[in-house]
Amino acid sequence: MRLPFRLPRESLTFRAPRRGPFLQVAKTAVAMIAAWIAAGLLVPGPPPIFAAIAAVLVVQPSINQSFTRAVERSVGVIVGVVIASALGILLGSPTWVILLAGGVSLLVAWSLRMSPGATNQVAISAVLVLALGTATPNYAIDRVLETVIGAIIGIVVNTVLVPPVLVSPAREKLDVLGRELAAALERLADALETPQTRESLEGLLLEARLLRPVRDAAADAIRDGADSLSLNPRSSRHRADLADMQARLDRFTPVVTQTIGMTRAIYDGYTSSIVDDPSVRAIAEQLHRAAHDVRLDFALDAPAAESSVEEPALTRPLQIRTPSTEHWVLVGSLLMDLHRIHESLRDEPA
């Protein structure tokens, strides 16, 4: 008997595409052990499970995320412990009260519009308090103190032991954007200089459209880099570098848009005769120059066949006095996009 549907392969795996940094694992282990020892000394009683869990959850890829997670964890534990203590004092701690506490906790968190992390923590804390301990005021206060100790230790460990800075990954993603953008401009120029088949034009358009996810990946990496510098004692030496990356991304985003637009125009209006049109060949030369300038701005290595000119090649906008009668629509569209690319490349960053 055949199933009416098949589960996607991705839903059956528990492995990540790549490992996280080992340093993050080591810091988490250090924070967990330190939280367990500190809470055990400061808060006598049952094993400090709440402190260890808080420390593990608080050590995040950035200090800003650690602080956010610490607040979520602490608020969630406080609300969950209060709910569990109230229900435990009123109804005792049979199994059905534990389940009731979990449901009431989720309802309270929903009504307060708490974040998903804090919502889960409210329910987990309420269930653990009733399942593992006696619902008394002293027990509840001790569990809150444990959580606060674990959260503070998690933040301290993440801050003191090589605080994470995600500027290098942002730089790598931005360099990939520059490399792919230059390659797309070169492919576009080649398509105007040599005859193309319909299949090659489709491939050209597909490769051009892939610039958008590359640009989005660079934007996400820069955003992660900025997040890693928030509350980070190492931020001062990296902020200028990250600001420069953001300015370069903003500057070249329009070039990505225009490159995709020019590729689409060629795909829609291509005829084999355009390779012999002087106006089109002039535009192709300008695209080669634009690719050179992109590589120059990103400090990328030039192709072996290209002369190593260390100055901009796209010095002035292309002027075509006599438009082509056969390809004037395509030429006009390409000229408009090329003019915008010229403006972006000549717009020196502040």
Secondary structure by P-SEA (a helix, b strand, c coil): cccccccccccccccccccccaaaaaaaaaaaaaaaaaaaaacccccaaaaaaaaaaaccccaaaaaaaaaaaaaaaaaaaaaaaaaaaaccccaaaaaaaaaaaaaaaaaacccaaaaaaaaaaaaaaaacccccaaaaaaaaaaaaaaaaaaaaaaaccccccaaaaaaaaaaaaaaaaaaaaaaaaaaacccccaaaaaaaaaaaaaaaaaaaaaaaaaaaaaaaacccccccccaaaaaaaaaaaaaaaaaaaaaaaaaaaaaacccccccccaaaaaaaaaaaaaaaaaaaaacccccccccccccccccccccccccccccaaaaaaaaaaaaaaaaaaacccc
